[in-house]
Amino acid sequence: MYILKNAFVSITRNKGRNILMGIIILVIACSSCITLAIRNSASKLVDSYANKYDIEATISMNRQNMMGNFKPGESTQEETIEKFNTIQTLTKEEIEEYGDSEYVSSYYYTASISLNSFTLEKATEEISSDSNMPDRGGVRNERMESGDFTLIGYSSYLSMSDFITGNYTIIEGSVSEDFTSNTCIINSELATLNNINIGDMITFVSPNDETITYELEVVGIYSDNSEESITDMQSMYSKSVNTMITNTTVIENIKELDDDLMMNVNPTFILTSKDVIDSFTEEVTEKGLSEYYQVSTNLDTITSETESISNVSNFATTFLILTLIIGGVVLFVLNIINVRERKYEIGVLRTIGMKKSLVISQFVLELLMVSIVSLLLGAGLGSILSVPTANSLLEKEINSSEEQMNSIGENFGKGDRGELPNESGKGFDKMNMNGVVKIEQVSSIHVAVDITVLLQMLGIGIILTLVSSLSAMISIARFSPITILKERS
């Protein structure tokens, strides 16, 4: 109790020096509070990105392994092409087997086939002869050797990446919510060329057997906004002019009608975390994935997206360390000056019998009392300044996310993204659309300085007190009271 009382008296007696030390600690506390809040905000942003982006694994051709087995000189070009054609595409059963894994939370896929049509004229820059023109009366199209049109089927909204990124945009109608219906979406250029409108029926025919036909209703017309189509000034039509979009059920039904049709399947697996990538790769290999295929992920993309935010956090950490080092050095020097000015007081206290540990405790307690007051003021001031700082850090990301979500809704032909349901019917906001999701949980930070920041501030105060008190501890431990009094006399 005596030490506490004596420390308080000493603080009030040396107001100027303690006010100076308090101001320094206040500045350190305020800057530390702001940097800690920025780190906290950056951490929340990184977490939001972790929720925003799923770890997606895709299976694609491993051309390096494939060409490595086709050694020059041992095979002719025809034999090489024949070997390439013998490589089996993934089947729906294989995708389901790979998706049945503890490392996979969900999966989707696209399937595509090549077909002809009695209803449509193929968009081509070459002038077609009359024999190659479709007969609207139902007469067989003579060009049956290969399919004129590509029909791509999607298993869900999640797999429609071209609409999500804005490469394709619905300009009339909308994407069907039923991914089992006999409907399709047609390119606007092909629709104009063939005078196709919403509600019209398109008859597709197998290139292998003209008796095998399949009818789909047109429910949407889309435009191709991809960069390739925009920059390709030498082409009259867009790249996707002869591409129509439907669902995987339609593709599978057509495949059942003609088993000789070549169906390409491209799966995407949503992994539970980035830590299971290697395990999933090993698992699909053990399940029989060919050496000509490889597993790729979007982990590099996610890392690059969060790199700038991580840099903000690292900058805040560096600034905090520099602030503490500079502040600690300044306080250390001030304490050396303080001990030298109060050298006679230390000698008197030691002469009357006060132990070194008690004298040291008094000096540490004085600095601790000043530090606590300054830390409280600095935390209050820092909390006020950190809120706009943290929110400004979030502002750009929030606006970008909102714009992306609105744009996606328009791409699907839905004016309001809330009108676009997911498979559970709960709406579009909660869907993770290839890395684009609404960040509701970090729309703003009302309390950037939370209990974690306050505890960190308390730890900083204790560290500063101990570090800056080292000079007093060392000096008092070395001082001889008799020598001090002799020097005074």
C-alpha positions as CSV (number, residue, x, y, z in Angstrom):
1,M,0.0,0.0,0.0
2,Y,2.9,2.3,0.8
3,I,4.4,1.7,-2.6
4,L,1.2,2.5,-4.3
5,K,0.7,5.7,-2.4
6,N,4.3,6.8,-2.9
7,A,4.0,6.0,-6.7
8,F,0.9,8.2,-6.9
9,V,2.6,11.1,-5.0
10,S,5.7,10.8,-7.3
11,I,3.5,11.0,-10.4
12,T,1.7,14.2,-9.3
13,R,5.1,15.7,-8.2
14,N,6.7,15.2,-11.6
15,K,3.7,16.2,-13.8
16,G,5.7,17.5,-16.8
17,R,7.8,14.4,-17.2
18,N,4.9,12.0,-16.7
19,I,2.6,14.0,-19.1
20,L,5.4,13.7,-21.8
21,M,5.6,10.0,-21.2
22,G,1.8,9.7,-21.3
23,I,1.6,11.6,-24.6
24,I,4.2,9.2,-26.1
25,I,2.3,6.2,-24.8
26,L,-1.0,7.7,-26.1
27,V,0.5,8.0,-29.6
28,I,1.8,4.5,-29.5
29,A,-1.5,3.2,-28.1
30,C,-3.6,5.1,-30.8
31,S,-1.4,3.9,-33.7
32,S,-1.3,0.4,-32.3
33,C,-5.1,0.3,-32.0
34,I,-5.6,1.4,-35.6
35,T,-3.1,-1.1,-36.9
36,L,-4.6,-3.9,-34.9
37,A,-8.0,-3.0,-36.1
38,I,-6.8,-3.0,-39.7
39,R,-5.2,-6.4,-39.2
40,N,-8.5,-7.6,-37.7
41,S,-10.4,-6.2,-40.8
42,A,-7.9,-7.7,-43.2
43,S,-8.3,-11.1,-41.4
44,K,-12.1,-10.8,-41.8
45,L,-11.7,-10.1,-45.5
46,V,-9.5,-13.1,-46.0
47,D,-12.0,-15.2,-44.2
48,S,-14.8,-13.8,-46.4
49,Y,-12.7,-14.7,-49.4
50,A,-12.3,-18.2,-48.0
51,N,-16.1,-18.5,-47.9
52,K,-16.5,-16.6,-51.2
53,Y,-14.3,-19.0,-53.2
54,D,-14.8,-22.8,-53.2
55,I,-11.8,-25.0,-53.8
56,E,-12.8,-26.4,-57.3
57,A,-11.1,-29.4,-58.8
58,T,-11.5,-30.2,-62.4
59,I,-10.3,-33.2,-64.5
60,S,-8.8,-32.4,-67.8
61,M,-6.5,-33.9,-70.4
62,N,-2.8,-34.3,-69.4
63,R,-1.3,-33.5,-72.8
64,Q,2.2,-33.8,-71.5
65,N,1.7,-37.5,-70.4
66,M,-0.3,-38.2,-73.6
67,M,2.4,-36.8,-76.0
68,G,5.1,-38.4,-73.9
69,N,3.8,-41.9,-74.9
70,F,3.6,-40.9,-78.6
71,K,7.3,-41.1,-79.4
72,P,8.5,-39.5,-82.7
73,G,9.5,-42.0,-85.4
74,E,7.7,-44.9,-83.7
75,S,4.2,-43.9,-84.9
76,T,2.8,-42.2,-87.9
77,Q,0.5,-39.2,-87.7
78,E,-2.5,-41.4,-88.5
79,E,-1.5,-43.9,-85.8
80,T,-1.1,-41.1,-83.3
81,I,-4.5,-39.7,-84.1
82,E,-6.0,-43.2,-83.8
83,K,-4.4,-43.7,-80.4
84,F,-5.7,-40.3,-79.3
85,N,-9.2,-41.3,-80.3
86,T,-9.0,-44.4,-78.3
87,I,-8.7,-42.4,-75.1
88,Q,-12.0,-42.8,-73.3
89,T,-13.9,-39.7,-72.2
90,L,-15.2,-39.6,-68.6
91,T,-18.6,-41.2,-68.1
92,K,-21.3,-40.0,-65.8
93,E,-20.8,-43.2,-63.7
94,E,-17.1,-42.3,-63.2
95,I,-17.9,-38.7,-62.2
96,E,-20.4,-40.0,-59.7
97,E,-17.8,-42.4,-58.3
98,Y,-15.2,-39.7,-58.0
99,G,-17.8,-37.4,-56.4
100,D,-18.6,-40.0,-53.8
101,S,-15.7,-38.9,-51.6
102,E,-15.2,-37.6,-48.1
103,Y,-13.1,-34.8,-49.7
104,V,-15.9,-33.6,-52.0
105,S,-18.8,-31.5,-50.7
106,S,-20.6,-31.3,-54.0
107,Y,-20.0,-31.6,-57.7
108,Y,-21.5,-30.7,-61.1
109,Y,-20.6,-31.3,-64.7
110,T,-21.3,-30.3,-68.3
111,A,-21.9,-32.6,-71.2
112,S,-21.8,-31.8,-74.9
113,I,-22.6,-33.6,-78.2
114,S,-22.6,-32.7,-81.8
115,L,-25.9,-32.8,-83.7
116,N,-27.5,-31.8,-87.0
117,S,-31.0,-30.2,-87.4
118,F,-33.9,-30.3,-89.8
119,T,-35.0,-27.0,-88.4
120,L,-31.9,-24.8,-88.5
121,E,-29.5,-23.6,-91.1
122,K,-25.9,-23.6,-89.8
123,A,-24.3,-20.2,-89.5
124,T,-21.2,-20.3,-91.8
125,E,-19.2,-17.7,-93.6
126,E,-19.1,-19.9,-96.7
127,I,-21.9,-19.7,-99.2
128,S,-23.9,-22.9,-98.9
129,S,-25.3,-24.7,-101.9
130,D,-28.9,-25.6,-102.2
131,S,-28.2,-29.2,-101.4
132,N,-26.8,-28.2,-98.1
133,M,-29.7,-26.1,-97.0
134,P,-32.1,-27.5,-94.5
135,D,-35.6,-28.4,-95.8
136,R,-38.3,-26.9,-93.6
137,G,-40.8,-29.4,-94.8
138,G,-38.9,-32.2,-93.1
139,V,-36.8,-33.5,-96.0
140,R,-33.5,-35.1,-94.8
141,N,-30.4,-32.9,-94.6
142,E,-27.8,-34.5,-96.9
143,R,-24.8,-33.3,-94.7
144,M,-25.0,-36.0,-92.0
145,E,-21.3,-36.9,-91.8
146,S,-20.7,-34.6,-88.8
147,G,-22.8,-32.5,-86.5
148,D,-23.4,-28.9,-87.5
149,F,-24.4,-27.8,-84.0
150,T,-23.0,-28.2,-80.6
151,L,-25.4,-28.9,-77.8
152,I,-24.0,-28.2,-74.3
153,G,-25.9,-29.5,-71.3
154,Y,-25.4,-28.1,-67.7
155,S,-26.3,-29.9,-64.5
156,S,-27.1,-26.8,-62.5
157,Y,-26.7,-23.0,-62.4
158,L,-23.3,-23.6,-60.7
159,S,-21.9,-25.1,-63.8
160,M,-22.9,-22.3,-66.2
161,S,-19.7,-20.4,-65.8
162,D,-20.0,-18.5,-69.1
163,F,-23.2,-16.8,-67.7
164,I,-21.6,-16.2,-64.3
165,T,-18.6,-14.5,-65.8
166,G,-20.7,-12.5,-68.3
167,N,-19.4,-14.1,-71.4
168,Y,-23.0,-15.1,-72.2
169,T,-26.0,-12.9,-71.4
170,I,-29.7,-13.7,-71.9
171,I,-31.3,-11.0,-74.0
172,E,-34.7,-12.6,-74.4
173,G,-36.4,-15.2,-72.2
174,S,-34.5,-16.8,-69.4
175,V,-32.6,-19.9,-68.3
176,S,-35.1,-22.6,-67.4
177,E,-35.2,-23.4,-63.7
178,D,-36.0,-27.1,-64.4
179,F,-32.7,-28.8,-65.3
180,T,-34.6,-31.9,-66.7
181,S,-36.9,-30.1,-69.1
182,N,-36.7,-30.4,-72.9
183,T,-35.7,-26.8,-73.5
184,C,-32.8,-25.0,-74.9
185,I,-31.2,-21.5,-75.3
186,I,-30.0,-20.4,-78.8
187,N,-27.4,-17.9,-79.8
188,S,-28.9,-14.6,-81.0
189,E,-27.1,-14.6,-84.3
190,L,-28.3,-18.1,-85.1
191,A,-31.8,-17.2,-84.0
192,T,-31.8,-14.2,-86.3
193,L,-30.5,-16.2,-89.2
194,N,-33.2,-18.8,-88.8
195,N,-36.0,-16.5,-87.6
196,I,-36.3,-18.4,-84.3
197,N,-38.4,-16.9,-81.5
198,I,-39.1,-17.8,-77.9
199,G,-41.5,-20.8,-77.8
200,D,-40.4,-22.3,-81.2
201,M,-39.5,-26.0,-81.4
202,I,-36.1,-27.1,-82.8
203,T,-35.7,-30.6,-84.2
204,F,-32.2,-32.1,-83.8
205,V,-31.1,-35.2,-85.7
206,S,-28.2,-37.6,-85.1
207,P,-25.3,-37.3,-87.6
208,N,-25.2,-41.1,-87.6
209,D,-28.8,-41.9,-88.1
210,E,-31.3,-39.3,-89.5
211,T,-34.2,-41.3,-88.1
212,I,-33.1,-40.4,-84.6
213,T,-34.6,-37.0,-83.8
214,Y,-35.1,-35.0,-80.6
215,E,-37.2,-31.8,-80.2
216,L,-36.4,-28.9,-77.8
217,E,-38.4,-25.8,-77.0
218,V,-36.5,-22.5,-77.2
219,V,-36.9,-20.7,-73.9
220,G,-34.1,-18.2,-74.2
221,I,-31.8,-16.3,-76.6
222,Y,-28.3,-15.3,-75.5
223,S,-25.6,-13.1,-76.9
224,D,-21.9,-13.9,-76.8
225,N,-19.9,-11.1,-75.0
226,S,-16.7,-13.0,-74.7
227,E,-13.5,-11.2,-75.4
228,E,-12.6,-13.7,-78.3
229,S,-15.8,-12.9,-80.1
230,I,-15.5,-9.1,-79.6
231,T,-11.8,-8.9,-80.8
232,D,-12.2,-11.4,-83.6
233,M,-12.9,-8.8,-86.4
234,Q,-12.2,-11.3,-89.1
235,S,-15.1,-13.5,-88.3
236,M,-18.7,-12.7,-89.3
237,Y,-20.1,-14.7,-86.4
238,S,-19.2,-15.2,-82.8
239,K,-17.4,-18.3,-81.6
240,S,-20.6,-19.8,-80.1
241,V,-23.0,-19.0,-83.0
242,N,-23.8,-22.7,-83.6
243,T,-23.8,-23.6,-79.9
244,M,-27.0,-24.2,-78.1
245,I,-27.5,-24.7,-74.4
246,T,-29.6,-27.2,-72.5
247,N,-29.3,-29.5,-69.5
248,T,-27.4,-32.7,-68.9
249,T,-30.7,-34.7,-68.8
250,V,-31.4,-33.8,-72.4
251,I,-27.8,-34.8,-73.4
252,E,-28.1,-38.1,-71.6
253,N,-31.5,-38.8,-73.2
254,I,-30.1,-38.1,-76.7
255,K,-27.1,-40.3,-76.0
256,E,-29.4,-43.2,-75.0
257,L,-31.1,-42.9,-78.4
258,D,-27.8,-43.1,-80.2
259,D,-25.0,-44.7,-78.3
260,D,-22.5,-44.0,-81.1
261,L,-22.7,-40.3,-80.4
262,M,-19.5,-38.9,-78.9
263,M,-20.4,-37.2,-75.6
264,N,-17.8,-35.0,-73.8
265,V,-18.2,-34.7,-70.1
266,N,-16.4,-32.0,-68.0
267,P,-16.8,-32.4,-64.2
268,T,-16.1,-29.9,-61.4
269,F,-15.7,-31.1,-57.8
270,I,-16.1,-28.7,-54.9
271,L,-13.6,-29.9,-52.3
272,T,-14.1,-29.5,-48.5
273,S,-10.8,-27.5,-48.1
274,K,-7.5,-26.8,-49.7
275,D,-5.8,-29.3,-47.4
276,V,-7.5,-32.3,-49.2
277,I,-6.3,-31.5,-52.7
278,D,-3.5,-34.1,-52.7
279,S,-5.7,-36.7,-50.9
280,F,-8.4,-36.2,-53.5
281,T,-5.9,-36.6,-56.4
282,E,-4.6,-39.8,-54.9
283,E,-8.1,-41.1,-54.4
284,V,-9.3,-40.6,-58.0
285,T,-6.1,-42.2,-59.2
286,E,-6.7,-45.2,-57.1
287,K,-10.3,-45.3,-58.4
288,G,-8.9,-45.7,-61.9
289,L,-8.4,-42.2,-63.4
290,S,-6.3,-42.6,-66.5
291,E,-2.8,-41.3,-66.7
292,Y,-3.9,-39.2,-69.6
293,Y,-6.0,-37.1,-67.2
294,Q,-4.9,-34.7,-64.5
295,V,-6.6,-33.0,-61.5
296,S,-6.4,-29.1,-61.5
297,T,-7.7,-26.7,-59.0
298,N,-8.3,-22.9,-58.7
299,L,-6.2,-22.6,-55.5
300,D,-3.7,-20.3,-57.3
301,T,-6.5,-18.0,-58.3
302,I,-7.8,-17.8,-54.8
303,T,-4.4,-17.1,-53.4
304,S,-3.8,-14.3,-55.9
305,E,-7.2,-12.8,-55.0
306,T,-6.3,-12.6,-51.3
307,E,-2.7,-11.6,-51.8
308,S,-3.4,-7.8,-51.8
309,I,-5.5,-8.2,-48.6
310,S,-2.7,-10.2,-47.0
311,N,-0.3,-7.5,-47.9
312,V,-2.4,-5.0,-46.1
313,S,-2.3,-7.2,-43.0
314,N,1.5,-7.6,-43.3
315,F,1.9,-3.9,-43.7
316,A,-0.1,-3.3,-40.6
317,T,2.0,-5.8,-38.7
318,T,5.2,-4.2,-39.8
319,F,4.0,-0.8,-38.9
320,L,2.9,-2.0,-35.5
321,I,6.4,-3.6,-34.8
322,L,8.2,-0.4,-35.9
323,T,5.9,1.7,-33.7
324,L,6.6,-0.5,-30.7
325,I,10.3,-0.5,-31.3
326,I,10.6,3.2,-31.7
327,G,8.2,3.9,-28.8
328,G,10.0,1.4,-26.6
329,V,13.4,3.0,-27.3
330,V,12.0,6.5,-26.6
331,L,10.4,5.4,-23.3
332,F,13.6,3.6,-22.4
333,V,15.7,6.7,-22.8
334,L,13.1,8.8,-20.9
335,N,13.3,6.3,-18.0
336,I,17.1,6.5,-18.0
337,I,16.8,10.3,-17.6
338,N,14.1,9.8,-15.0
339,V,16.3,7.5,-12.9
340,R,19.3,9.9,-13.1
341,E,17.1,12.8,-12.0
342,R,15.8,10.8,-9.1
343,K,19.1,9.3,-8.1
344,Y,19.1,11.0,-4.7
345,E,15.6,9.8,-4.0
346,I,16.6,6.3,-4.7
347,G,19.6,6.6,-2.3
348,V,17.4,7.9,0.5
349,L,14.9,5.1,0.0
350,R,17.7,2.5,0.1
351,T,19.3,4.1,3.1
352,I,16.1,4.0,5.2
353,G,16.0,0.2,4.5
354,M,13.7,-0.2,1.5
355,K,14.7,-3.2,-0.5
356,K,15.9,-2.9,-4.1
357,S,12.9,-5.0,-5.3
358,L,10.5,-2.6,-3.7
359,V,12.2,0.5,-5.2
360,I,12.1,-1.1,-8.6
361,S,8.4,-2.0,-8.1
362,Q,7.6,1.6,-7.3
363,F,9.2,2.9,-10.5
364,V,7.5,0.1,-12.6
365,L,4.2,0.9,-10.9
366,E,4.5,4.6,-11.7
367,L,5.1,3.8,-15.4
368,L,2.3,1.3,-15.3
369,M,-0.2,3.8,-13.9
370,V,0.7,6.3,-16.6
371,S,0.6,3.6,-19.3
372,I,-2.9,2.4,-18.2
373,V,-4.4,5.9,-18.4
374,S,-2.7,6.5,-21.8
375,L,-3.7,3.1,-23.2
376,L,-7.3,3.7,-22.3
377,L,-7.3,7.1,-24.0
378,G,-5.4,5.7,-26.9
379,A,-7.8,2.8,-27.3
380,G,-10.8,5.2,-27.3
381,L,-9.2,7.5,-29.8
382,G,-8.0,4.6,-31.9
383,S,-11.4,2.9,-31.9
384,I,-13.0,6.1,-33.3
385,L,-10.4,6.4,-36.0
386,S,-10.2,2.7,-36.8
387,V,-13.9,2.3,-37.7
388,P,-13.7,4.5,-40.9
389,T,-10.3,3.1,-41.7
390,A,-11.5,-0.5,-41.5
391,N,-14.8,0.3,-43.4
392,S,-12.9,2.1,-46.2
393,L,-10.8,-1.0,-46.5
394,L,-14.0,-3.0,-47.1
395,E,-15.8,-0.5,-49.2
396,K,-14.2,-1.4,-52.6
397,E,-14.7,-5.1,-52.1
398,I,-18.3,-4.7,-51.0
399,N,-19.2,-2.6,-54.0
400,S,-17.4,-5.0,-56.4
401,S,-19.2,-8.0,-55.0
402,E,-22.6,-6.2,-55.2
403,E,-21.9,-5.3,-58.9
404,Q,-20.9,-8.9,-59.7
405,M,-24.1,-10.3,-58.1
406,N,-26.3,-7.9,-60.0
407,S,-24.5,-8.6,-63.2
408,I,-24.9,-12.4,-62.7
409,G,-28.7,-12.0,-62.2
410,E,-28.9,-10.1,-65.5
411,N,-26.7,-12.6,-67.3
412,F,-29.3,-15.3,-66.5
413,G,-32.1,-13.2,-67.7
414,K,-33.2,-12.3,-64.2
415,G,-33.5,-8.6,-63.4
416,D,-33.3,-9.3,-59.6
417,R,-30.8,-11.9,-58.4
418,G,-33.2,-12.8,-55.7
419,E,-35.6,-14.2,-58.3
420,L,-33.0,-16.8,-59.4
421,P,-33.5,-19.8,-57.2
422,N,-30.9,-22.4,-56.4
423,E,-31.5,-26.1,-56.3
424,S,-33.0,-25.9,-52.8
425,G,-35.2,-23.0,-53.8
426,K,-33.7,-20.7,-51.2
427,G,-32.6,-18.0,-53.6
428,F,-29.4,-16.9,-55.3
429,D,-27.8,-14.9,-52.5
430,K,-26.5,-17.9,-50.7
431,M,-25.1,-19.7,-53.8
432,N,-21.4,-19.8,-54.4
433,M,-21.2,-19.0,-58.1
434,N,-17.6,-19.9,-59.1
435,G,-16.2,-17.4,-56.6
436,V,-18.9,-14.8,-56.6
437,V,-21.0,-14.5,-53.5
438,K,-22.6,-11.7,-51.5
439,I,-20.5,-10.8,-48.5
440,E,-23.2,-9.9,-46.0
441,Q,-21.3,-10.8,-42.9
442,V,-18.6,-8.1,-43.6
443,S,-20.8,-5.4,-45.1
444,S,-19.5,-3.0,-42.5
445,I,-17.5,-3.1,-39.2
446,H,-19.4,-1.3,-36.5
447,V,-17.1,-2.3,-33.7
448,A,-13.6,-2.7,-35.2
449,V,-12.0,-2.6,-31.8
450,D,-13.3,-5.8,-30.1
451,I,-12.2,-7.7,-27.0
452,T,-9.3,-9.3,-28.9
453,V,-7.9,-5.9,-29.8
454,L,-8.3,-4.7,-26.3
455,L,-6.5,-7.7,-24.9
456,Q,-3.7,-7.2,-27.4
457,M,-3.5,-3.5,-26.4
458,L,-3.2,-4.6,-22.7
459,G,-0.4,-7.0,-23.7
460,I,1.3,-4.1,-25.6
461,G,1.0,-1.9,-22.5
462,I,2.6,-4.5,-20.2
463,I,5.4,-5.2,-22.7
464,L,6.1,-1.4,-23.1
465,T,6.1,-1.0,-19.3
466,L,8.5,-3.8,-18.7
467,V,10.9,-2.9,-21.6
468,S,11.0,0.8,-20.7
469,S,11.5,-0.1,-17.0
470,L,14.6,-2.1,-17.7
471,S,16.7,1.0,-17.4
472,A,15.3,1.7,-13.9
473,M,15.7,-2.0,-12.9
474,I,19.4,-2.1,-14.0
475,S,20.3,1.3,-12.5
476,I,18.6,0.7,-9.2
477,A,20.2,-2.7,-8.9
478,R,23.7,-1.2,-9.5
479,F,23.3,1.9,-7.3
480,S,25.0,2.0,-3.9
481,P,23.0,4.2,-1.5
482,I,26.2,5.4,0.4
483,T,27.8,6.4,-2.9
484,I,24.7,8.3,-4.0
485,L,24.5,10.3,-0.8
486,K,28.2,11.1,-0.8
487,E,27.9,12.4,-4.4
488,R,24.9,14.5,-3.3
489,S,26.9,16.0,-0.4
